[in-house]
């Protein structure tokens, strides 16, 4: 059973930085695309960034140039480096694992809170 454990959230001032981590276990990490999503109160969950096993990435327009998603296939961990944070980045951030075959379930982490103060 795949498990995802997120860490790194917290309170930061606008303009500051945070790095989120998501550690993957219970499966073959190299067969999963990994992504971060976020959900603010009263708002639909949205995709922030996604990375393939080969480390190709895509970002939401709202975070391009500020966030960087990377993965360490030896540590089975993905990292979301968030710079120049804005108040509107405040949300619960969730890590997601999607098997490349699309024939296995998607897995979600428990979420980590990011709060950006002005």
Contact map, one row per residue, 1 for C-alpha under 8 A:
1110000000000000000000000110000000000000000000000000000000000000000000000000000000000000000000000000000000000000000000
1111000000000000000000011110000000000000000000000000000000000000000000000000000000000000000000000000000000100000000000
1111100000000000000000011100000000000000000000000000000000000000000000000000000000000000000000000000000000111000000000
0111110000000000000001111000000000000000000000000000000000000000000000000000000000000000000000110000000000111100000000
0011111000000000000011110000000000000000000000000000000000000000000000000000000000000000000000000000000000001100000000
0001111100000000000111100000000000000000000000000000000000000000000000000000000000000000000001100000000000001111000000
0000111110000000000111000000000000000000000000000000000000000000000000000000000000000000000000000000000000000001000000
0000011111000000011110000000000000000000000000000000000000000000000000000000000000000000000000000000000000000001000000
0000001111100000011100000000000000000000000000000000000000000000000000000000000000000000000000000000000000000001111000
0000000111110000010000000000000000000000000000000000000000000000000000000000000000000000000000000000000000000001111000
0000000011111000000000000000000000000000000000000000000000000000000000000000000000000000000000000000000000000000011110
0000000001111101110000000000000000000000000000000000000000000000000000000000000000000000000000000000000000000000011110
0000000000111111000000000000000000000000000000000000000000000000000000000000000000001000000000000000000000000000000111
0000000000011111000000000000000000000000000000000000000000000000000000000000000000011110000000000000000000000000000111
0000000000001111100000000000000000000000000000000000000000000000000000000000000000111100000000000000000000000000000000
0000000000011111110000000000000000000000000000000000000000000000000000000000000000111000000000000000000000000000000000
0000000000010011111000000000000000000000000000000000000000000000000000000000000011111000000000000000000000000000000000
0000000111010001111100000000000000000000000000000000000000000000000000000000000011100000000000000000000000000000000000
0000000110000000111110000000000000000000000000000000000000000000000000000000001111000000000000000000000000000000000000
0000011110000000011111000000000000000000000000000000000000000000000000000000001111000000000000000000000000000000000000
0000111100000000001111100000000000000000000000000000000000000000000000000000111100000000000000000000000000000000000000
0001111000000000000111110000000000000000000000000000000000000000000000000000111000000000000000100000000000001000000000
0001110000000000000011111000000000000000000000000000000000000000000000000011110000000000000000000000000000000000000000
0111100000000000000001111110100000000000000000000000000000000000000000000001100000000000000000000000000000000000000000
0111000000000000000000111111100000000000000000000000000000000000000000000001000000000000000000000000000000000000000000
1110000000000000000000011111000000000000000000000000000000000000000000000000000000000000000000000000000000000000000000
1100000000000000000000011111100000000000000000000000000000000000000000000000000000000000000000000000000000000000000000
0000000000000000000000001111111100000000000000000000000000000000000000000000000000000000000000000000000000000000000000
0000000000000000000000011011111100000000000000000000100000000000000000001001000000000000000000000000000000000000000000
0000000000000000000000000001111100000000000000000000100000000000000000001000000000000000000000000000000000000000000000
0000000000000000000000000001111110000000000000000000100000000000000000000000000000000000000000000011000000000000000000
0000000000000000000000000001111111000000000000000001100000000000000000000000000000000000000000001111000000000000000000
0000000000000000000000000000001111100000000000000111100000000000000000000000000000000000000000001111000000000000000000
0000000000000000000000000000000111110000000000000111100000000000000000000000010000000000000000111100000000000000000000
0000000000000000000000000000000011111000000000111110000000000000000000000000000000000000000000111000000000000000000000
0000000000000000000000000000000001111100000000111100000000000000000000000000000100000000000011110000000000000000000000
0000000000000000000000000000000000111110000011111000000000000000000000000000000000000000000011110000000000000000000000
0000000000000000000000000000000000011111000011110000000000000000000000000000000000000000001111000000000000000000000000
0000000000000000000000000000000000001111101111000000000000000000000000000000000000000000001110000000000000000000000000
0000000000000000000000000000000000000111111110000000000000000000000000000000000000000000011100000000000000000000000000
0000000000000000000000000000000000000011111000000000000000000000000000000000000000000000001000000000000000000000000000
0000000000000000000000000000000000000001111100000000000000000000000000000000000000000000000000000000000000000000000000
0000000000000000000000000000000000000011111110000000000000000000000000000000000000000000000000000000000000000000000000
0000000000000000000000000000000000000011011111000000000000000000000000000000000000000000000000000000000000000000000000
0000000000000000000000000000000000001111001111100000000000000000000000000000000000000000000000000000000000000000000000
0000000000000000000000000000000000001110000111110000000000000000000000000000000000000000000000000000000000000000000000
0000000000000000000000000000000000111100000011111100000000010000000000000000000000000000000000000000000000000000000000
0000000000000000000000000000000000111100000001111100000000110010000000000000000000000000000000000000000000000000000000
0000000000000000000000000000000000111000000000111110000011110000000010000000000000000000000000000000000000000000000000
0000000000000000000000000000000011110000000000111111000011100000000010000000000000000000000000000000000000000000000000
0000000000000000000000000000000011100000000000001111111111000000000011100000000000000000000000000000000000000000000000
0000000000000000000000000000000111000000000000000111111110000000000000000000000000000000000000000000000000000000000000
0000000000000000000000000000111111000000000000000011111100000000000000000000000000000000000000000000000000000000000000
0000000000000000000000000000000000000000000000000011111100000000000000000000000000000000000000000000000000000000000000
0000000000000000000000000000000000000000000000000011111110000000000001100000000000000000000000000000000000000000000000
0000000000000000000000000000000000000000000000000011111111000000000000000000000000000000000000000000000000000000000000
0000000000000000000000000000000000000000000000001111001111100000000010000000000000000000000000000000000000000000000000
0000000000000000000000000000000000000000000000001110000111110000000000000000000000000000000000000000000000000000000000
0000000000000000000000000000000000000000000000011100000011111011000000000000000000000000000000000000000000000000000000
0000000000000000000000000000000000000000000000111000000001111111000000000000000000000000000000000000000000000000000000
0000000000000000000000000000000000000000000000000000000000111111000000000000000000000000000000000000000000000000000000
0000000000000000000000000000000000000000000000000000000000011111000000000000000000000000000000000000000000000000000000
0000000000000000000000000000000000000000000000010000000000111111111000000000000000000000000000000000000000000000000000
0000000000000000000000000000000000000000000000000000000000111111111000000000000000000000000000000000000000000000000000
0000000000000000000000000000000000000000000000000000000000000011111100000000000000000000000000000000000000000000000000
0000000000000000000000000000000000000000000000000000000000000011111100000000000001111000000000000000000000000000000000
0000000000000000000000000000000000000000000000000000000000000011111110000000000111100000000000000000000000000000000000
0000000000000000000000000000000000000000000000000000000000000000111111000000001111000000000000000000000000000000000000
0000000000000000000000000000000000000000000000001110000010000000001111100000011110000000000000000000000000000000000000
0000000000000000000000000000000000000000000000000010001000000000000111110000011100000000000000000000000000000000000000
0000000000000000000000000000000000000000000000000010001000000000000011111001111000000000000000000000000000000000000000
0000000000000000000000000000000000000000000000000000000000000000000001111111110000000000000000000000000000000000000000
0000000000000000000000000000110000000000000000000000000000000000000000111111100000000000000000000000000000000000000000
0000000000000000000000000000000000000000000000000000000000000000000000011111100000000000000000000000000000000000000000
0000000000000000000000100000000000000000000000000000000000000000000000011111100000000000000000000000000000000000000000
0000000000000000000000111000100000000000000000000000000000000000000000111111110000000000000000000000000000000000000000
0000000000000000000011110000000000000000000000000000000000000000000000111111111000000000000000000000000000000000000000
0000000000000000000011100000000001000000000000000000000000000000000011110001111100000000000000000000000000000000000000
0000000000000000001111000000000000000000000000000000000000000000000111100000111110000000000000000000000000000000000000
0000000000000000001110000000000000010000000000000000000000000000001111000000011111000000000000000000000000000000000000
0000000000000000111100000000000000000000000000000000000000000000001110000000001111100000000000000000000000000000000000
0000000000000000111100000000000000000000000000000000000000000000011100000000000111111000000000000000000000000000000000
0000000000000011110000000000000000000000000000000000000000000000011000000000000011111000000000000000000000000000000000
0000000000000111100000000000000000000000000000000000000000000000010000000000000001111100000000000000000000000000000000
0000000000001111100000000000000000000000000000000000000000000000010000000000000001111110100000000000000000000000000100
0000000000000110000000000000000000000000000000000000000000000000000000000000000000011111110000000000000000000000000111
0000000000000100000000000000000000000000000000000000000000000000000000000000000000001111110000000000000000000000001111
0000000000000000000000000000000000000000000000000000000000000000000000000000000000000111110000000000000000000000000100
0000000000000000000000000000000000000000000000000000000000000000000000000000000000001111111000000000000000000000011100
0000000000000000000000000000000000000001000000000000000000000000000000000000000000000111111100000000000000000000111100
0000000000000000000000000000000000000111100000000000000000000000000000000000000000000000111110000000000000000000111000
0000000000000000000000000000000000000111000000000000000000000000000000000000000000000000011111000000000000000011110000
0000000000000000000000000000000000011110000000000000000000000000000000000000000000000000001111100000000000000011110000
0000010000000000000000000000000000011100000000000000000000000000000000000000000000000000000111110000000000011111000000
0001010000000000000001000000000001111000000000000000000000000000000000000000000000000000000011111000000000011110000000
0001000000000000000000000000000001111000000000000000000000000000000000000000000000000000000001111100000001111000000000
0000000000000000000000000000000111100000000000000000000000000000000000000000000000000000000000111110000001110000000000
0000000000000000000000000000000111000000000000000000000000000000000000000000000000000000000000011111010111100000000000
0000000000000000000000000000001110000000000000000000000000000000000000000000000000000000000000001111111111000000000000
0000000000000000000000000000001110000000000000000000000000000000000000000000000000000000000000000111110000000000000000
0000000000000000000000000000000000000000000000000000000000000000000000000000000000000000000000000011111100000000000000
0000000000000000000000000000000000000000000000000000000000000000000000000000000000000000000000000111111110000000000000
0000000000000000000000000000000000000000000000000000000000000000000000000000000000000000000000000010111110000000000000
0000000000000000000000000000000000000000000000000000000000000000000000000000000000000000000000000110111111000000000000
0000000000000000000000000000000000000000000000000000000000000000000000000000000000000000000000000110011111100000000000
0000000000000000000000000000000000000000000000000000000000000000000000000000000000000000000000011110000111110000000000
0111000000000000000000000000000000000000000000000000000000000000000000000000000000000000000000011100000011111000000000
0011000000000000000000000000000000000000000000000000000000000000000000000000000000000000000001111000000001111100000000
0011110000000000000001000000000000000000000000000000000000000000000000000000000000000000000001110000000000111110000000
0001110000000000000000000000000000000000000000000000000000000000000000000000000000000000000001100000000000011111000000
0000010000000000000000000000000000000000000000000000000000000000000000000000000000000000000111100000000000001111100000
0000011111000000000000000000000000000000000000000000000000000000000000000000000000000000000111000000000000000111110000
0000000011000000000000000000000000000000000000000000000000000000000000000000000000000000011110000000000000000011111000
0000000011110000000000000000000000000000000000000000000000000000000000000000000000000000111110000000000000000001111100
0000000011110000000000000000000000000000000000000000000000000000000000000000000000000010111000000000000000000000111110
0000000000111100000000000000000000000000000000000000000000000000000000000000000000001111110000000000000000000000011111
0000000000111100000000000000000000000000000000000000000000000000000000000000000000000110000000000000000000000000001111
0000000000001100000000000000000000000000000000000000000000000000000000000000000000000110000000000000000000000000000111
